[in-house]
């Protein structure tokens, strides 16, 4: 963070920076030092990202090597030559001609949806939701015994089980997911759930009309996306075992329903989450700072996601060991771009992904690349 104080005409420019000549300079220094000290007090149980999204760099002519600043080229640290002048071509090169038109395909083309719900079910069909229901009911069966049975009255001899601990079904899971969407719509991520179910005009009636707060909280604690009986074994080779199968099915449905346009982009998304997991990512440039890092390949025009990959820490094994000779950003782009290999599409990405190595690898798969670069990279 840089704070500049301007006062009358006493500011002096030195080497491209503004130096304030007044008595407030010492106070400004103390403010900046205090901000730096507070930012460093972070827990040690996170992975710090090296991804710097600040693509725009200030240019300083003094960084150029003597004798080269008068030419039409830039030179990297490895002496790679970059032209400042865009090359002119009369006709479209063969590697930029795309034969596959963008648009709907597969299930989306066969079943033209007429409502947002039908479109949503193409990506998350009932077959996937049924699996979630079965996994959740397994957890409900184990959690039900933790709630005490009660009598309706002192004279009653029958012990009753709380109604909110019963098994769930497909219809109720859909209603539960709808309430989660409504929470996001109302921007209630940090709002106390009890206020959403409040009465006397203070809450939101649709939440009380759908299910009770006790039932919603119970389903939230029992929601599972994998088989608990086999999770321990699967976790030995996959840190994402708890969600991996359902997540992959959703990604496959995204790829099957739409064909991307000529220009796609690769970037990352930080999903805010501070729960307990081993691959928590710390990214100081993001608003949330802590969360789950998801890297995405999406259409540059429609923003439709075609491929996604959750970062779960360092790669421990890979069938193609040749890929480990490449840098991690290059492997990420090649993994995400696999569905569009051989289609002559163009990928755009920021400076974390951009490298000479990547530009040399992508043409082998008939893919072109445009990206930003850090100075001297």
DRENLO-990393 format. One record per residue (C-alpha): residue in three letters; x negated, y negated, z negated. Coordinates in pm, whole numbers, plus 50000, padded with zeros to 5 digits. Layout:
<recs>
ALAXYZ;...
</recs>
This chain:
<recs>
UNK500005000050000;UNK498634965850099;UNK500064933549956;UNK499064900450112;UNK499694867349937;UNK499704836150154;UNK499324801650006;UNK499074769850218;UNK496024770750444;UNK493534786150202;UNK493654820650361;UNK490494831150538;UNK490314858650805;UNK487344881550776;UNK486854912950993;UNK490554915651074;UNK491714913450707;UNK493364884350525;UNK491494873750212;UNK493504851549976;UNK491514824049812;UNK493514815249498;UNK493834824449136;UNK496364852249207;UNK493724875649355;UNK492804890849018;UNK496464897348930;UNK497014913449271;UNK494044936349215;UNK495454947848882;UNK498844955449042;UNK497244976249318;UNK495034995049071;UNK498055002648852;UNK499995016449151;UNK497065038649251;UNK496705052648898;UNK500415061048870;UNK500435079049208;UNK497625102349100;UNK499495116648801;UNK501055146148987;UNK501375182748879;UNK498835208148999;UNK501245235349116;UNK501825222549467;UNK500195224449811;UNK499145190549940;UNK499795185450309;UNK497095172150538;UNK499725159950782;UNK499355122350827;UNK502275108551025;UNK500765073851053;UNK500095076551426;UNK499545040051498;UNK495975030351419;UNK494494995551420;UNK491894991551693;UNK488534977651603;UNK486214970851896;UNK483194974451667;UNK483885012051649;UNK483005017052013;UNK479515027452101;UNK477305000252252;UNK477494998452629;UNK480805017252651;UNK483324990752549;UNK483344975452897;UNK484465007253075;UNK487955021153130;UNK487415051152904;UNK487375060852538;UNK485025087152394;UNK485835111452112;UNK483455124851849;UNK482765155052070;UNK482055131952368;UNK485435139852529;UNK486235112452779;UNK489755096952774;UNK490885073753051;UNK492625041052968;UNK494315039553310;UNK497305061253395;UNK496675082453703;UNK498985076453999;UNK500605105354187;UNK502815103754492;UNK504855135254429;UNK505825155654126;UNK503175182054046;UNK504285218354057;UNK503625222953685;UNK506255195953607;UNK509085211153812;UNK511675228353592;UNK513945254353752;UNK516135261653447;UNK518805235353389;UNK519595224253032;UNK522995230852877;UNK525095257452709;UNK524395294152766;UNK525165328252623;UNK527945329252360;UNK528445291352376;UNK529065292852752;UNK531345323252734;UNK533485309652451;UNK534015272752510;UNK534645260152157;UNK537395234652102;UNK536635224551742;UNK533585217551525;UNK534375248751317;UNK534205271651622;UNK530905255751724;UNK529545260951372;UNK530595297651379;UNK528475303251690;UNK525385295751478;UNK526605311751156;UNK529155338551259;UNK531335359251028;UNK528955388851056;UNK526225368450884;UNK528645354950625;UNK529805390450546;UNK526225399650461;UNK526025369650227;UNK529295380750062;UNK527915415750001;UNK524645402349858;UNK526525377749635;UNK528885404849502;UNK525875425749396;UNK524695396749186;UNK528225390549054;UNK528395426548931;UNK525235422048723;UNK526185387348596;UNK529755396048498;UNK528665414448184;UNK527065383048039;UNK530475366547990;UNK532455376647681;UNK535975390247711;UNK538665371447521;UNK542205375047384;UNK545045353947517;UNK546365349647164;UNK545435359946811;UNK548155386846805;UNK547185401647141;UNK545245434247149;UNK544225432147514;UNK540815418247601;UNK540795397747919;UNK537895390548154;UNK537385354248268;UNK538935349348610;UNK535975330348751;UNK533685361148739;UNK535605381948993;UNK534105393249325;UNK534145368949615;UNK535255373549975;UNK534675358350318;UNK537395331850287;UNK536145319649951;UNK532525318050069;UNK533615296150361;UNK535455273350117;UNK532365272449895;UNK530155262150189;UNK532715235550286;UNK532415220049940;UNK528645219049979;UNK529065200650308;UNK531475176250139;UNK528925169249868;UNK526485159050138;UNK529155138450315;UNK529905119349994;UNK526145115849925;UNK526605133849594;UNK523325153049586;UNK522275136749258;UNK525785133049118;UNK526895153648820;UNK529225181248942;UNK531615174648654;UNK532335140048796;UNK533455155649127;UNK536055176448942;UNK537075148248705;UNK540765140248661;UNK542745107948618;UNK541585094348952;UNK537865095548871;UNK536955126649072;UNK537685139149422;UNK540975158549445;UNK539835181449729;UNK537265197949499;UNK539845206249231;UNK542315218249495;UNK539765242749645;UNK538455260249331;UNK537705253548967;UNK534415239048851;UNK533655271048657;UNK534185292248969;UNK532055269249185;UNK529215269448932;UNK529405307348901;UNK529245312649279;UNK526375288049303;UNK524385308449051;UNK525235341749219;UNK524735332049584;UNK522105354849742;UNK520815359850097;UNK519065393350066;UNK519295427249897;UNK518055424349539;UNK517195461449527;UNK514465458149794;UNK513295422449737;UNK510265431449524;UNK508875454449791;UNK509485429550071;UNK507985400849871;UNK504575417849877;UNK504205409950249;UNK506605380650291;UNK506955351350053;UNK510225342250224;UNK511815376050154;UNK514755360149967;UNK516025341750279;UNK513965354350573;UNK516475378050739;UNK519435354050728;UNK517255324750835;UNK515905343951135;UNK519415353451247;UNK520455316851241;UNK517395307051446;UNK518095334651700;UNK521675322051735;UNK520365286851797;UNK518105299652077;UNK520905320152234;UNK523495292152254;UNK521675263752430;UNK518975258152691;UNK516675228752616;UNK515955199952850;UNK512715190953024;UNK511265173252719;UNK511025188352375;UNK509325177152055;UNK507555194451768;UNK507665178851425;UNK508175187251060;UNK510965182950808;UNK510615182050431;UNK513695196150256;UNK513785180849905;UNK513545208049640;UNK511725209449306;UNK512625244949202;UNK510205272649116;UNK508405287849417;UNK504805293149514;UNK504735273049839;UNK506045239649715;UNK504685212649945;UNK503555178149832;UNK503695151950108;UNK503135116449977;UNK504255100450305;UNK507755115250280;UNK510555098950073;UNK511195130749869;UNK507475139049831;UNK508155174949708;UNK510055202149890;UNK510055229650150;UNK508195221950469;UNK510005232650787;UNK508455228451133;UNK510895225351422;UNK510985226251802;UNK513895204851922;UNK515245188852237;UNK513955153052263;UNK517255140052403;UNK520015159652226;UNK518005167451907;UNK519195203651926;UNK516975227451730;UNK515725257351927;UNK512995271751704;UNK512105267351339;UNK509415279851105;UNK509185276450725;UNK505725270350587;UNK505025296050314;UNK501335290350250;UNK498245303650426;UNK498695331350681;UNK497445364350543;UNK497945386950844;UNK498715384551211;UNK499125410651482;UNK497205388951726;UNK493905382651547;UNK492655362151843;UNK494985334051734;UNK492975329351414;UNK490175314851625;UNK492485285151687;UNK493185256951443;UNK496315258951229;UNK498205230351409;UNK497515247451743;UNK498865280651615;UNK501995263151487;UNK502755247351825;UNK502125279952015;UNK504365299051776;UNK507225273951804;UNK506865270052182;UNK506975307552253;UNK510675306752368;UNK509875281152641;UNK506645296052776;UNK506515296353155;UNK509255269853199;UNK507035239453284;UNK508535219153001;UNK506735190952821;UNK506045189952445;UNK505625157552250;UNK504075157351902;UNK502195134551663;UNK498505132751580;UNK498485161951333;UNK499235186351615;UNK497295168751895;UNK493865181951985;UNK491775190552290;UNK492115227052192;UNK495915225452213;UNK495875207152547;UNK493655234652687;UNK495845262952553;UNK499295250852660;UNK498635250453040;UNK497915287753016;UNK501635291552937;UNK502835265753195;UNK503525239152930;UNK502365202752941;UNK501745180752639;UNK501975144252535;UNK500895133452188;UNK499385106151977;UNK495785107651860;UNK493925093251569;UNK491055070451648;UNK487845090051712;UNK489595124051692;
</recs>
